[in-house]
Amino acid sequence: MRVVAGAGVAIAVAALVISSSVGAGFEREYEKALLDFNSHVIVMSGGEIPDERAAMESLRQFSGATESELGLARRWGWLDGLVGNGSWLDNVMPKTVMERAAQVREIKERQMISMSPFLYREAMLVGPQVIRGVIVKGIDPHRKDSVGNMRISLAGGEVSLESALGAKGGAIPVLLGSAMEASIGPLAKRLRLVIPSKEGQRFVELVPVGSFESGMHDYDAEFMLMDIGAARRIFGVAERAASGIELRLSDPRDAGLFAQAMEEKLGSSFSATTWGDLNYDLLAAVRLERLVSALIMSIMLVVAALNIIAVLVLTAIKRLPEIAVFKALGLKDRDLERVLIRGGMNVGFKGISVGLAIGLLVSILTKKLGLIPLDAEIYMIDSLPIDISWMICGIIAFFCLSVLWLASRFAAKRLAGMDPAEGLARAR
Amino acid sequence: MAFLAAKGIWKIYADTAEPVEVLRGLDISIENGEAVGIFGASGSGKSTLLHIIGGLDRPTEGSVNAAGFDLGVLSDDEMARFRNREIGFVFQFYHLLPEFTALENVMLPALIGGHARSAAGKMAMDALDAMGLSARRDHRPAMLSGGEQQRVAIARAAVQRPKLILADEPTGNLDRQTGAKVWEYLVDLNKRLGIALIAVTHNRELIDKSMTAYELKDGKLNRLGA
């Protein structure tokens, strides 16, 4: 009976660990892929930014934090969300804490580490066996971070992004998303871009010089990169115009705060959008899924804890005469409670330990061996992502122990309070 | 002043369709070291009376004063301490813990009472010795005969030298000869150590002349041979 109850706890804990690891894995992979492809903040100006240099000049004020300042902001970053937002805490916190929070906020507003203009346009890609819509992203290959952290594969002979996307006779050199490249065939094929214009449509010769992989299937299937100058030329955009300026920050988690501070300082001439805003639906869905699965698994755990109550009660009913004898010999109710709680916790502790071990083992094996492949066209990643967090495991263990303690205490209190005379009478 | 004085004890079980009056205004008083034998038919309320005197149950009405305590006002913790220090129980079905050895069973009240394990062990060995069971100290209850189990239970009741031993049908589960021997051990404890004894039985023959004898009938005690 105890083994069955312990097994129930173990299964619930293992399920909770695995679901948390998978949920965290999805969140981490999606965030990583989004951050590899997207910048942290995109600055736009109504329609198109007419002069990228002027825009970047006015944005320069949001950079300049030194490494030591950024280190300080990382250490004390938690203060920023806690105080300085007009809550009651502001009134009770010591002055030094408020000053440190203000300092952290000021540093965070100067944490931009790079910026890069970009141009987005939609066009039709035509190849030997392909006609499809694509999004052309013009980037400045000379600028650091213009391709984020995407994995770039250049064709043989190309040594750098600048040279790869540099002029190649008449054809425009492009980097194709890895999924797009896979769908249209080998790189050597010449491709053409069909661009709508006032005169009807224009054909632009392209030469693929490599590919990029962001980790997000949708991006890798729909985007192609080219030099922003070439993009301006073929789409007939003014020389310094851009769709926006992409900014990278020291800590992408501060993007919301950074964007808000930026809009306040720049006024209505610019609007700032964070990577979180751009991918709100996806991130919200992943977080909701993670929350719901944790809730469902927690309910499983509560059911397992109820099993422990049932086992304790059944065991105690079976041993009611012995409990009555203990009371007759002078054992106090609270000492009896302690013994019964220890019994319940003993079963629970073993269940939690086994559950954690099973959960971690399954998670580690799935991660290392990629045991569960996913369809990248649906999930955007190719295998089940697992992110094992020791802190989450600790929280799960603490949560489980708390639930089991409550369950054991409830059962023990009821049993210890029983009438000893009744227990003795049952033994007859 | 009497060691035990129970006055006007009523015990009514009202959780049945018709309330059952088990004890009806019963009085009993015993002195230090007195031995009392209570005879009564099955279902007459003998066990209920012992449970009330021993603080395992509370009367519906009436008062119990024992060893200087008014049991009616004791908290659950105080009642537990009273049972541990002042009372020893012997049950018809021995109620030894099956996983424990004879010695460990006898040690239990002393351990609950806060004695160190070594001291409790010594007290238990002395008590087992007095019951002639020192050779059986490491045996579990299942390895002992009924008579031996009841003697272990008596040793357990006497291990802390309580002021009163309450024996509920101590021979009820034993054959005539073994029962008589067990009864002798109980009476001997009373005589040798001066521990007051209340023993209930449905076997009138066991209550000898040295004991104050009562019959429990219709919820009241009637002195026998008075």
Boltz contact constraints between the chains, C-beta under 6 A:
constraints:
  - contact:
      token1: [A, 322]
      token2: [B, 97]
      max_distance: 6.0
  - contact:
      token1: [A, 325]
      token2: [B, 95]
      max_distance: 6.0
  - contact:
      token1: [A, 328]
      token2: [B, 56]
      max_distance: 6.0
  - contact:
      token1: [A, 328]
      token2: [B, 89]
      max_distance: 6.0
  - contact:
      token1: [A, 329]
      token2: [B, 108]
      max_distance: 6.0
  - contact:
      token1: [A, 329]
      token2: [B, 109]
      max_distance: 6.0
  - contact:
      token1: [A, 329]
      token2: [B, 112]
      max_distance: 6.0
  - contact:
      token1: [A, 330]
      token2: [B, 80]
      max_distance: 6.0
  - contact:
      token1: [A, 330]
      token2: [B, 83]
      max_distance: 6.0
  - contact:
      token1: [A, 330]
      token2: [B, 84]
      max_distance: 6.0
  - contact:
      token1: [A, 330]
      token2: [B, 112]
      max_distance: 6.0
  - contact:
      token1: [A, 331]
      token2: [B, 112]
      max_distance: 6.0
  - contact:
      token1: [A, 332]
      token2: [B, 77]
      max_distance: 6.0
  - contact:
      token1: [A, 332]
      token2: [B, 80]
      max_distance: 6.0
  - contact:
      token1: [A, 333]
      token2: [B, 76]
      max_distance: 6.0
  - contact:
      token1: [A, 420]
      token2: [B, 56]
      max_distance: 6.0
  - contact:
      token1: [A, 421]
      token2: [B, 51]
      max_distance: 6.0
  - contact:
      token1: [A, 421]
      token2: [B, 56]
      max_distance: 6.0
  - contact:
      token1: [A, 421]
      token2: [B, 57]
      max_distance: 6.0
  - contact:
      token1: [A, 427]
      token2: [B, 93]
      max_distance: 6.0
